[in-house]
Amino acid sequence: DLVFDFCKKWKDGQSHFEFLTSGSTGQPKPILISRQAMISSAKMTGEWLDLKPDDRALLCLPVNYIAGVMVLVRAFVLNLQVAVVEPSVNPLKDLSPISFQMASFVPNQWYTMLKEGVDLTSFFSNSKGVLLGGAGLSPQLIDQTFAMQFPVYLTYGMTETVSHVAFQSLSLKYSDSFELFPSIGFEVGENACARFKADVTDNQWIQTNDRVERISLNQFKLIGRADRVINSAGRKIQAEKVERELFGLIPNRMFFLGSLPDESLGQKAVLFVEGLTKIDERVLQSTSLESWEMPKQVVYLSKFETTASGKMDRLKSVALYLNSQK
């Protein structure tokens, strides 16, 4: 069992651990993370949420990825209790109400629990922080989360930063920008991409592919990934911006903005929708997007490809579509 395997290695004092990056925008790659960086990250989270010994955390994420394993590290470093639940899209479905002071979910789990009517208050009324990470949230999901009477945060981080280095409050005190933890060094470099340096990175600069807008010394807004910019007829389309505009217009369907080669445009923006039932494509006209930002084509795929960590694999989904057209 992966949980017991990690716990034994930690108790034995192992100094470095190998993890795969999530593979959101390419092949997952193995990287080594130091024990000291993991301890620094756990302490940072403990101070942020004021976690105390015997506070209870929920582990419902795979421990072969950094977000899941850090639940265990926090338990060791901060003397927390941990309830281990098999990772699934609705990890609380068969669990009797129990009070958690901390829990971590990916957005798909949060979406499913809300959709299936899980009484989240019965689990988190005494929570110090429910953390959502690994992907962005739709405006509708943010609206539903805003009503929660316990603290929910969207976190920003990656394997290389040993989970989160910044957070955005989604309930009680809503914020539309990310706030950095005090110990995190932050710069905006080439192509408006962020980079970070702290104890959690063993004091090495970590260059990201995330385009950001700096709001203040310790706050930034996420624009989108540099590798999700579509160059179409000399214009740069940020895919995430278009997706945010379309979320409310295409309810209950998974979709993403990608691109396909085009003779006149170079790349044309294409909306990929999961499921073969067609949407009413006229709704795409009712956005505040510029005409050049609008999808030029809608492609329906029976099912999107996913990465090993369960995230949508856009590159692979587009590649399989292109192969099917040959």
N, C-alpha and C positions, 0 to 999 in steps of 0.2 A: 504494500500500500504506500502511495507516494507521500501521504501525510506522515506516517510513522517513519518512513525512510528519511525524510527531511529532518524530523525531530531528533532522530538518532545522530545524524551528521552534525546538527547544531550542538547537541549535548556533548558530542565528542570533540568539540572545539574546532571544527573545520574552518579554515581561514578564507576560502573563496568558493563561490558556487556558480555553476554555469546555468544560464537561462537563454531561452530563445526570445528574440524580440517578437512583437506581436504579429509582424508581417502584414500590417494594414495596407501598405502601398508597395509591397515587393516581397521577395523571399525572406522568411524569418532567418535571422543569423544568430549564431551562438555568441554570447559575450560572458565574460567573467565579472562577477560582482563581489567586492570584498565584504567580509563579515563586518568590518568596522563601518563601512558605508551603510549597511543594513541597520546596524545599531543606531547610527546617527539619524537615519530616517525614522525609525521607531520612536526615538526620543522626541524628535521634532513634532510628530503627530500627537504624542502623549501630551506635550506642552500645549499644543494648539487646542485640543479638545478637553484638556484637564482630566485625562484618564487617570483613574486611581486603581490600586491593587484590588483584585476581585471584581472589577467591572467586567461585564460579559460582552464578548465580541462574537459575531456570526461569521463563519467561514463557509461560503457557498460558491467559491470560485476555484478553478483548477490550480493546484499548488505547483505545477510545472511552469507557471508564469508568475511574474513578479507581484502582481496585485494580490493573488491568492496567498503566496508564500509569506508576504509581509504581514498578513493577519497573524500567522504563527509567530513571526519574529517579534511583533508587538506584544504578543502574549508572553513570550519568554522575557523580553526586556522590561516590560511594564507590569509583570505578574498579573495578567488578565486571565479570566476564564474564557474558554472557547467552546462554542457549540459547532460541531462539524456536520454539515448537511451536503449530500451529494449534489454537485453542480447540475442545475437544470434551469429551464426558462422561468419556472415558478418555484423557487426553493422553499417558500413558506407554505406551500399548498397543503402538505400533510403534517405540518408542525403545530402543536398546541401552542396557544399564546404564551410567550415567555418574554421577559423584559431584557432587551439588549441595549447596551450603552453605545455600541458601535457596530456598523455593518457596512459592507462594501458590495455593490452590485454593478453589473454592466447595464447600459440603458435598456437593452432588450428584456432583461429580467424585470426591471422597474416597470416598463411598459406592460408586460404580461401580467404582473401582479395587480396593477391598477385596472387593467381591462377585465381581469377575472374577479375583481371585487374583494381582494384580500383586505382584511381589516388591519391595515398597517399600524394604526394607533395602538392596537392591543400589543404589538411587539415593540414599538418605538416611542411610546409616550414619555419614557424617561431617558430617551437617547441623547447622547452628547453630539452625535454626528452620524448621519447616514450618508455614505460617500458613493457618488456615481462617477464612473470614469471609463475610459477606453474608447469613447466615441462621443459625438455631440448629441444634443437632445433636440427634438422638434419643438417648435414654439408651443404646440398643443400640450406636449408633455411637460414643458416648463410651466404652463398655465395651471395644469393639474397639480403639479408639485408645489406651486406657490401657496396653495390652500392648506398645506400640511401644518399641523400645530407642533411640529418638532423640527430640529435643524437638519436640512438636507443640503448637501454641497455637491456641485459639479467640480471634479478635480482635474487638474492638468498635470501630466507627467508622462513618463515612458520608462521602459526597462532601464535605459542608461542613467536615469536620474533616480533609480530605486523607488519607483512609484511617484507619488505626487510632490510637486514643488510649488504649486499655486492652487488656489481654490476660488470658486464663485458661489456665493450664497443664493440658493434657489427658494428658500422659504424663510418666514419670519422677518428676515431683513434682506430683501432681494437686491442683487447687484448684477449689472450686465457686463462687468469686467472681472478679470481674474486678479486676485491679490497674491503677491508672492509671500512666502514665508520669510521671516526676518533674516535668516542666515543665507539666503540664496542670492548669489551674484547673477546679474542679468544684463545682457546687452542686446541691442538690435543691430544686426550687421547687414551684409550684402543681401540684396533682394528683399529687404525688410524681414529677414528671418531671425528668430530668437536664438540666443545661446545662453547656457547656464553653467554656473560653477559654484560648488559648495562642498561641504564635507561628504554629502551623499554622492558626489561624483569623484571622490578622492582628490578634490581640488583641481580637477582637470576641466577645461572648458568643453562642454558638450554642444556641438552644433546641431541645430534642428532644421527641419524642412518646413517649419511652421511660420507663416507670415503673420506678423503681429503689428499692432499699432500701440505705441507706448502712451499711456494716459498720465502716469506720474512716475516717481522713482520706483514705486513698488506695485504698480498696476498696469495691466495691458489688456487689450482686446484681441481676440483671435480672429484673423481675417480668413485664413484657410491655408491649405498646404501649397507650397510652391509647385509641387508636382501635380497639382490639380488645377493649374491655370491652363486654359484652352486658348491657343493662339489662332484666332479665326479672322481672316481678312485684315490682318494688322491690328486687331483689337484683342485685348487680354480679358478673358471671361473667367472669373473666379467661381469654380463649380459650387462651392458651399453657399455662396451668396444666392445663386439661382435656386438651389435646393431649399433654402430657408423660405424663399418667396412662394414655393410651390407646395410646401408641407400641408397647409390648410386646404388646398384645392384638390389634393389627391388623397383623401382620407383612407385609412386602412389598407394601403398598398405600400409595399417596399419599392423604392426607386432611387436612382442616382443619376447625376449628369455626367456623361462621359463624352468622348469624341470619336469620330470616324474620319479617315482620310477623305478629302474632297478636292477635286481638281481646281475649282475656282477659289475656294476659301482657305485651302491648305488643310485646316481642320474644321469640321463642323460640329457644333454642339448638338449632342443627341441625348434624349431622355430615355433611359433604360428602366423599364417597369417589370416587376416580377409578377408572373401570372399572365395567361394568354387572353383573359377577358379584357377587351379594350376599354380604356377610360374615355370620357367625353373630352376630346382634345380641345374643344372650344374654351374650356376653363383656363387654358394656358394664356389666353389673351387678357385675362382680368388681373394681371399683376402690374406692379409699378416698374417692372424691368424695362430697360431700353430694348428697342427692337433687335439690335445686334446681339443682345445677351440671350434672347429667346432660343429654346431648342428648335432646331430646324427639322428634326425627325423624331418620332417616337418608336422605340423598338421594344417588343414584348418578348421576354424570356420566361420559359416555364418555371425555372428556379435559378436564383443567383448562386454562384460559387461562394464558398466561405473559406477562411483561413483555418489553420489548425486550432487557433484560439477562439474560433466561432464568429469572427468578424466578417462582414461582407467583403469579398475579394473582387473588387471592381475590375482590376486588370485582367484577371483570369476569366471573368464573366464576359468582358468585351472580346477577349482573344477567342473564346469558344464560339461566340457569335460570328466573328470574322471567319473562322475556320468552317463554320456551317454554311457560309455563303460561297465557298469556293467550288 
